[in-house]
């Protein structure tokens, strides 16, 4: 019995993501390349263009299962009048959340830690000049949104990844309270 593939379109403003699933990478490659031709035709007939440089793909798979096939996805580029191979990435950005191929969330957590770290520096400098209530407002506006956005998805990441954020939270709380 042939294996069925599954696909879903996710549209948000001018950002479109396609999700395809199949157990065989070779069959998946064939299906997606056929769909990319359909997408190109649809874009042309609707007088729309695709930024090929921003078009890429990621293959989601368990960490333990190594990929044994180099998938080759191509789309026709109207600028070069040739098919262009799409770049495979380790992660994709979807609505501000970085989703990596193994769903470890390490890229997203590193991004959050980087953003929080900058705000910790701001709080460190301001704490000598403003009251605690102002520091708390700064925390709630500059740090808290990064911690809570998408938390349902990435909050169950491995403790080794989450630890970066926990250390920064402890540091900012100590700074705000002048604790050692």
VEXKE-614904 format. One record per residue (C-alpha): x, y, z; residue in one letter; residue number from 1. Coordinates in Angstrom, 3 decimals. Layout:
<torbas>
torba u X&v Y&w Z&rest A&nr NUM;
...
</torbas>
This chain:
<torbas>
torba u 0.000&v 0.000&w 0.000&rest X&nr 1;
torba u 1.497&v 3.423&w -0.943&rest X&nr 2;
torba u 2.338&v 5.784&w 1.881&rest X&nr 3;
torba u 0.314&v 8.970&w 1.953&rest X&nr 4;
torba u 1.941&v 12.325&w 2.366&rest X&nr 5;
torba u 0.506&v 15.170&w 4.355&rest X&nr 6;
torba u 0.835&v 18.875&w 3.696&rest X&nr 7;
torba u -0.435&v 22.060&w 5.283&rest X&nr 8;
torba u -0.133&v 25.732&w 4.274&rest X&nr 9;
torba u 0.427&v 28.279&w 7.056&rest X&nr 10;
torba u -0.219&v 31.866&w 5.989&rest X&nr 11;
torba u 0.452&v 34.972&w 8.054&rest X&nr 12;
torba u 0.520&v 38.422&w 6.422&rest X&nr 13;
torba u 3.188&v 38.139&w 3.701&rest X&nr 14;
torba u 4.830&v 35.076&w 5.254&rest X&nr 15;
torba u 3.904&v 31.623&w 4.017&rest X&nr 16;
torba u 5.145&v 28.325&w 5.374&rest X&nr 17;
torba u 4.491&v 24.924&w 3.890&rest X&nr 18;
torba u 4.676&v 21.804&w 5.990&rest X&nr 19;
torba u 5.022&v 18.455&w 4.264&rest X&nr 20;
torba u 5.348&v 15.091&w 5.955&rest X&nr 21;
torba u 6.345&v 11.717&w 4.570&rest X&nr 22;
torba u 8.378&v 8.780&w 5.835&rest X&nr 23;
torba u 10.514&v 8.588&w 2.690&rest X&nr 24;
torba u 12.830&v 11.523&w 1.954&rest X&nr 25;
torba u 13.049&v 10.571&w -1.737&rest X&nr 26;
torba u 9.275&v 10.604&w -2.146&rest X&nr 27;
torba u 9.067&v 13.799&w -0.075&rest X&nr 28;
torba u 11.616&v 15.458&w -2.353&rest X&nr 29;
torba u 9.632&v 14.466&w -5.458&rest X&nr 30;
torba u 6.322&v 15.716&w -4.014&rest X&nr 31;
torba u 7.752&v 19.042&w -2.842&rest X&nr 32;
torba u 9.547&v 19.728&w -6.136&rest X&nr 33;
torba u 6.262&v 19.117&w -7.964&rest X&nr 34;
torba u 4.485&v 21.480&w -5.573&rest X&nr 35;
torba u 7.177&v 24.122&w -6.042&rest X&nr 36;
torba u 6.379&v 24.109&w -9.765&rest X&nr 37;
torba u 2.694&v 24.604&w -8.892&rest X&nr 38;
torba u 3.579&v 27.439&w -6.511&rest X&nr 39;
torba u 5.697&v 29.127&w -9.195&rest X&nr 40;
torba u 2.847&v 28.850&w -11.697&rest X&nr 41;
torba u 0.333&v 30.230&w -9.204&rest X&nr 42;
torba u 2.604&v 33.158&w -8.306&rest X&nr 43;
torba u 3.115&v 33.980&w -11.996&rest X&nr 44;
torba u -0.578&v 33.807&w -12.835&rest X&nr 45;
torba u -1.323&v 36.147&w -9.902&rest X&nr 46;
torba u 1.531&v 38.511&w -10.825&rest X&nr 47;
torba u 3.314&v 37.871&w -7.528&rest X&nr 48;
torba u 6.975&v 37.195&w -6.889&rest X&nr 49;
torba u 8.883&v 35.101&w -4.431&rest X&nr 50;
torba u 12.073&v 36.257&w -2.763&rest X&nr 51;
torba u 14.219&v 33.219&w -3.531&rest X&nr 52;
torba u 16.979&v 34.444&w -1.197&rest X&nr 53;
torba u 14.564&v 34.229&w 1.752&rest X&nr 54;
torba u 13.166&v 30.878&w 0.682&rest X&nr 55;
torba u 14.637&v 27.870&w 2.462&rest X&nr 56;
torba u 13.655&v 24.642&w 4.125&rest X&nr 57;
torba u 14.293&v 22.548&w 7.195&rest X&nr 58;
torba u 13.786&v 18.833&w 7.716&rest X&nr 59;
torba u 12.374&v 17.991&w 11.127&rest X&nr 60;
torba u 13.562&v 14.686&w 12.506&rest X&nr 61;
torba u 14.524&v 13.089&w 15.832&rest X&nr 62;
torba u 18.055&v 13.839&w 16.996&rest X&nr 63;
torba u 18.883&v 10.130&w 17.107&rest X&nr 64;
torba u 17.761&v 9.547&w 13.506&rest X&nr 65;
torba u 20.402&v 10.819&w 11.111&rest X&nr 66;
torba u 19.311&v 11.708&w 7.602&rest X&nr 67;
torba u 20.692&v 9.333&w 4.989&rest X&nr 68;
torba u 19.659&v 11.314&w 1.921&rest X&nr 69;
torba u 20.607&v 14.802&w 0.736&rest X&nr 70;
torba u 17.290&v 16.294&w -0.341&rest X&nr 71;
torba u 17.482&v 18.656&w -3.335&rest X&nr 72;
torba u 14.618&v 21.162&w -3.626&rest X&nr 73;
torba u 14.496&v 23.547&w -6.598&rest X&nr 74;
torba u 12.244&v 26.391&w -7.650&rest X&nr 75;
torba u 12.240&v 28.372&w -10.858&rest X&nr 76;
torba u 13.758&v 31.826&w -10.433&rest X&nr 77;
torba u 12.292&v 34.372&w -12.853&rest X&nr 78;
torba u 15.310&v 36.663&w -12.363&rest X&nr 79;
torba u 17.919&v 34.142&w -13.465&rest X&nr 80;
torba u 15.572&v 32.165&w -15.755&rest X&nr 81;
torba u 16.860&v 29.002&w -14.119&rest X&nr 82;
torba u 15.952&v 26.609&w -11.370&rest X&nr 83;
torba u 17.554&v 27.569&w -8.074&rest X&nr 84;
torba u 18.346&v 25.093&w -5.349&rest X&nr 85;
torba u 16.755&v 26.029&w -2.036&rest X&nr 86;
torba u 19.037&v 26.316&w 0.962&rest X&nr 87;
torba u 18.575&v 23.823&w 3.778&rest X&nr 88;
torba u 18.726&v 25.385&w 7.239&rest X&nr 89;
torba u 19.158&v 23.989&w 10.741&rest X&nr 90;
torba u 16.248&v 26.116&w 11.910&rest X&nr 91;
torba u 13.466&v 28.361&w 10.630&rest X&nr 92;
torba u 11.906&v 31.475&w 12.096&rest X&nr 93;
torba u 8.139&v 31.208&w 12.402&rest X&nr 94;
torba u 6.270&v 34.146&w 13.926&rest X&nr 95;
torba u 9.336&v 35.154&w 15.905&rest X&nr 96;
torba u 10.152&v 31.698&w 17.263&rest X&nr 97;
torba u 13.209&v 29.800&w 16.013&rest X&nr 98;
torba u 12.288&v 26.164&w 15.434&rest X&nr 99;
torba u 15.228&v 23.835&w 14.870&rest X&nr 100;
torba u 15.272&v 20.560&w 12.971&rest X&nr 101;
torba u 15.390&v 18.422&w 16.129&rest X&nr 102;
torba u 12.951&v 20.560&w 18.160&rest X&nr 103;
torba u 15.560&v 21.158&w 20.856&rest X&nr 104;
torba u 14.791&v 24.922&w 20.837&rest X&nr 105;
torba u 18.490&v 25.684&w 21.404&rest X&nr 106;
torba u 18.591&v 28.438&w 18.743&rest X&nr 107;
torba u 15.493&v 30.137&w 20.098&rest X&nr 108;
torba u 16.708&v 29.953&w 23.682&rest X&nr 109;
torba u 20.081&v 31.397&w 22.653&rest X&nr 110;
torba u 18.256&v 34.260&w 20.914&rest X&nr 111;
torba u 16.117&v 34.900&w 24.003&rest X&nr 112;
torba u 19.201&v 34.780&w 26.240&rest X&nr 113;
torba u 20.964&v 37.293&w 23.988&rest X&nr 114;
torba u 18.013&v 39.709&w 24.078&rest X&nr 115;
torba u 17.611&v 39.350&w 27.840&rest X&nr 116;
torba u 21.338&v 39.851&w 28.419&rest X&nr 117;
torba u 21.195&v 43.304&w 26.829&rest X&nr 118;
torba u 18.306&v 44.290&w 29.084&rest X&nr 119;
torba u 20.136&v 42.987&w 32.143&rest X&nr 120;
torba u 22.933&v 45.415&w 31.301&rest X&nr 121;
torba u 20.446&v 48.291&w 31.127&rest X&nr 122;
torba u 18.985&v 47.359&w 34.517&rest X&nr 123;
torba u 22.478&v 47.053&w 35.997&rest X&nr 124;
torba u 23.262&v 50.651&w 35.041&rest X&nr 125;
torba u 19.868&v 52.108&w 35.952&rest X&nr 126;
torba u 19.439&v 50.436&w 39.354&rest X&nr 127;
torba u 21.495&v 53.126&w 41.098&rest X&nr 128;
torba u 19.327&v 55.948&w 39.761&rest X&nr 129;
torba u 15.712&v 54.742&w 39.744&rest X&nr 130;
torba u 13.381&v 53.173&w 42.326&rest X&nr 131;
torba u 12.628&v 49.460&w 42.408&rest X&nr 132;
torba u 9.164&v 50.008&w 40.894&rest X&nr 133;
torba u 10.763&v 51.522&w 37.793&rest X&nr 134;
torba u 13.200&v 48.614&w 37.549&rest X&nr 135;
torba u 10.255&v 46.243&w 37.804&rest X&nr 136;
torba u 8.478&v 48.094&w 34.976&rest X&nr 137;
torba u 11.629&v 47.850&w 32.858&rest X&nr 138;
torba u 11.872&v 44.127&w 33.634&rest X&nr 139;
torba u 8.218&v 43.623&w 32.679&rest X&nr 140;
torba u 8.603&v 45.540&w 29.433&rest X&nr 141;
torba u 12.089&v 44.488&w 28.256&rest X&nr 142;
torba u 12.599&v 40.983&w 29.660&rest X&nr 143;
torba u 9.289&v 39.356&w 30.486&rest X&nr 144;
torba u 7.901&v 39.407&w 26.896&rest X&nr 145;
torba u 10.884&v 37.407&w 25.631&rest X&nr 146;
torba u 10.377&v 34.858&w 28.388&rest X&nr 147;
torba u 6.667&v 34.379&w 27.820&rest X&nr 148;
torba u 6.324&v 34.591&w 24.024&rest X&nr 149;
torba u 6.011&v 31.074&w 22.643&rest X&nr 150;
torba u 6.757&v 29.583&w 26.047&rest X&nr 151;
torba u 4.142&v 26.870&w 25.548&rest X&nr 152;
torba u 6.237&v 25.567&w 22.646&rest X&nr 153;
torba u 9.820&v 26.020&w 23.863&rest X&nr 154;
torba u 9.318&v 25.883&w 27.628&rest X&nr 155;
torba u 9.794&v 22.122&w 27.759&rest X&nr 156;
torba u 13.282&v 22.255&w 26.256&rest X&nr 157;
torba u 16.161&v 20.427&w 27.881&rest X&nr 158;
torba u 17.327&v 21.861&w 31.201&rest X&nr 159;
torba u 20.790&v 22.386&w 29.714&rest X&nr 160;
torba u 19.315&v 24.910&w 27.259&rest X&nr 161;
torba u 16.881&v 26.528&w 29.709&rest X&nr 162;
torba u 19.702&v 27.001&w 32.230&rest X&nr 163;
torba u 21.074&v 29.975&w 30.218&rest X&nr 164;
torba u 17.830&v 31.866&w 30.749&rest X&nr 165;
torba u 17.501&v 30.841&w 34.388&rest X&nr 166;
torba u 20.984&v 32.180&w 35.153&rest X&nr 167;
torba u 20.116&v 35.515&w 33.520&rest X&nr 168;
torba u 16.860&v 35.746&w 35.471&rest X&nr 169;
torba u 18.652&v 35.110&w 38.746&rest X&nr 170;
torba u 21.263&v 37.699&w 37.822&rest X&nr 171;
torba u 18.703&v 40.415&w 37.010&rest X&nr 172;
torba u 16.725&v 39.718&w 40.192&rest X&nr 173;
torba u 19.910&v 40.002&w 42.263&rest X&nr 174;
torba u 20.839&v 43.240&w 40.520&rest X&nr 175;
torba u 17.385&v 44.740&w 41.047&rest X&nr 176;
torba u 17.455&v 43.857&w 44.744&rest X&nr 177;
torba u 21.143&v 44.686&w 45.305&rest X&nr 178;
torba u 21.628&v 41.102&w 46.506&rest X&nr 179;
torba u 24.874&v 39.174&w 46.356&rest X&nr 180;
</torbas>
